[in-house]
Amino acid sequence: MLTFAYLLMLLFMRKRVFLWMSALFLFVSVSLAQDIPAGLSIAFKKGNSQELSNYLGSKVNLIIQNRSSDVNNQTAQTMMADFFSKNKVIGFSVNHQGRRDESGFVIGTLTTDNGSFRVNCFFKRVDNRFLIYQIRIDKTNE
């Protein structure tokens, strides 16, 4: 009986160690893979153009409902503030994101009081940070 209890304890301990190691591996993998700014999602959720400007490159191609503008960081922030003022943000969810070498992207859904918008943000690495060089916002057909 003692050996059976001992075997059960060993099995339980191994299972625990395996779960801890798996969790640690997952945490490290996600941390290393997440060079794309986590605060970007928060900025969109708040509809905060000032916070969003922290992730903008010096030049941004901003496409809002098929109107394209190549602007500097400050003008992009102003244009996003205008968009957010006309479309009160209710929520934002990231649908897909990825990165490869020196670039990355985030595709999300921005829910506003005027409907939902698909948001595509494209990044490039500048001085060891990922900065947005293009934002595309299109109304969805929901």
LOSE-794761 format. One record per residue (C-alpha): x, y, z. Coordinates in Angstrom, 1 decimal. Example, Ala and Ser with C-alpha at 12.3 -4.5 7.8 and 13.67 -1.06 7.14 Angstrom:
// LOSE-794761
[[12.3,-4.5,7.8]]
[[13.7,-1.1,7.1]]
// end
This chain:
// LOSE-794761
[[0.0,0.0,0.0]]
[[2.9,2.3,0.8]]
[[4.4,1.8,-2.7]]
[[1.1,2.5,-4.4]]
[[0.7,5.8,-2.5]]
[[4.4,6.6,-3.3]]
[[3.8,5.9,-7.0]]
[[0.7,8.1,-7.0]]
[[2.6,10.9,-5.3]]
[[5.4,10.6,-7.9]]
[[2.9,10.7,-10.8]]
[[1.2,13.8,-9.3]]
[[4.6,15.5,-8.8]]
[[5.7,14.8,-12.4]]
[[2.4,16.0,-13.7]]
[[2.8,19.2,-11.7]]
[[6.4,19.7,-12.9]]
[[5.3,19.1,-16.5]]
[[2.5,21.7,-16.2]]
[[4.8,24.3,-14.7]]
[[7.4,23.7,-17.4]]
[[4.7,24.0,-20.1]]
[[3.4,27.2,-18.6]]
[[6.9,28.6,-18.4]]
[[7.7,27.7,-22.0]]
[[4.4,29.2,-23.2]]
[[5.1,32.4,-21.2]]
[[8.6,32.8,-22.6]]
[[7.5,32.0,-26.2]]
[[4.8,34.6,-26.0]]
[[7.0,37.2,-24.4]]
[[9.8,36.8,-27.0]]
[[7.4,36.8,-29.9]]
[[5.5,39.9,-28.9]]
[[7.7,42.6,-30.3]]
[[4.5,44.2,-31.7]]
[[3.4,46.8,-29.1]]
[[0.8,45.4,-26.6]]
[[-0.2,49.0,-25.9]]
[[-1.5,49.4,-29.4]]
[[-4.6,47.4,-28.6]]
[[-5.2,49.4,-25.4]]
[[-4.9,52.7,-27.4]]
[[-7.5,51.5,-29.9]]
[[-9.8,50.2,-27.1]]
[[-9.7,53.6,-25.5]]
[[-10.0,55.5,-28.8]]
[[-6.9,57.4,-27.6]]
[[-5.0,59.0,-30.5]]
[[-2.4,60.5,-28.1]]
[[-1.5,57.0,-26.7]]
[[-1.6,55.6,-30.3]]
[[1.0,58.2,-31.4]]
[[3.6,56.4,-29.2]]
[[3.5,53.6,-31.7]]
[[3.6,55.7,-34.9]]
[[6.6,56.0,-37.1]]
[[7.8,59.4,-38.3]]
[[5.9,59.0,-41.5]]
[[2.6,57.2,-41.7]]
[[0.4,56.1,-44.6]]
[[-3.1,56.6,-43.2]]
[[-6.0,55.2,-45.1]]
[[-9.4,55.9,-43.6]]
[[-12.4,54.6,-45.6]]
[[-10.4,54.7,-48.9]]
[[-9.0,58.2,-48.3]]
[[-5.2,57.9,-48.3]]
[[-2.8,60.4,-46.8]]
[[1.0,60.2,-46.3]]
[[1.5,62.3,-43.2]]
[[3.9,62.8,-40.4]]
[[3.4,61.5,-36.8]]
[[1.6,64.6,-35.5]]
[[-0.8,64.9,-38.4]]
[[-1.6,61.2,-38.2]]
[[-2.4,61.6,-34.5]]
[[-4.7,64.6,-35.3]]
[[-6.5,62.6,-38.1]]
[[-7.0,59.6,-35.7]]
[[-8.3,62.0,-33.0]]
[[-10.8,63.3,-35.6]]
[[-11.8,59.7,-36.5]]
[[-12.2,58.8,-32.9]]
[[-14.3,61.9,-32.1]]
[[-16.7,61.0,-35.0]]
[[-16.8,57.3,-34.1]]
[[-17.0,56.8,-30.3]]
[[-15.1,53.6,-29.5]]
[[-17.0,50.8,-27.8]]
[[-14.3,48.1,-28.1]]
[[-11.4,46.7,-30.0]]
[[-10.3,43.1,-30.6]]
[[-7.2,41.7,-32.3]]
[[-8.2,39.1,-34.9]]
[[-4.8,38.3,-36.1]]
[[-1.2,39.4,-35.7]]
[[2.2,38.3,-36.9]]
[[5.7,39.4,-37.6]]
[[8.6,38.3,-39.7]]
[[12.1,39.6,-39.4]]
[[11.9,43.4,-39.5]]
[[8.1,43.8,-40.1]]
[[4.8,42.9,-38.5]]
[[1.1,43.5,-38.7]]
[[-2.1,43.5,-36.6]]
[[-5.6,43.0,-37.9]]
[[-8.4,43.9,-35.6]]
[[-12.1,44.9,-35.3]]
[[-12.9,48.3,-33.9]]
[[-16.4,48.5,-32.6]]
[[-17.9,52.1,-32.5]]
[[-21.3,53.7,-32.1]]
[[-21.3,54.0,-35.9]]
[[-20.7,50.4,-36.5]]
[[-17.6,48.1,-36.9]]
[[-14.4,48.9,-38.7]]
[[-11.6,46.6,-39.8]]
[[-8.2,48.0,-38.7]]
[[-5.0,46.9,-40.3]]
[[-1.7,48.2,-38.8]]
[[1.6,47.5,-40.5]]
[[4.9,47.8,-38.6]]
[[8.6,48.0,-39.4]]
[[11.5,47.8,-36.9]]
[[13.1,51.1,-36.2]]
[[15.8,51.4,-33.6]]
[[14.8,48.0,-32.0]]
[[11.1,49.0,-31.8]]
[[8.2,48.2,-34.0]]
[[6.6,51.4,-35.3]]
[[3.5,51.8,-37.4]]
[[4.1,52.9,-41.0]]
[[0.5,52.2,-42.3]]
[[-3.0,52.2,-40.7]]
[[-5.9,51.2,-42.8]]
[[-9.5,51.5,-41.4]]
[[-12.4,50.2,-43.4]]
[[-16.1,50.0,-42.5]]
[[-17.2,46.4,-42.3]]
[[-20.4,45.1,-43.9]]
[[-22.0,43.7,-40.7]]
// end
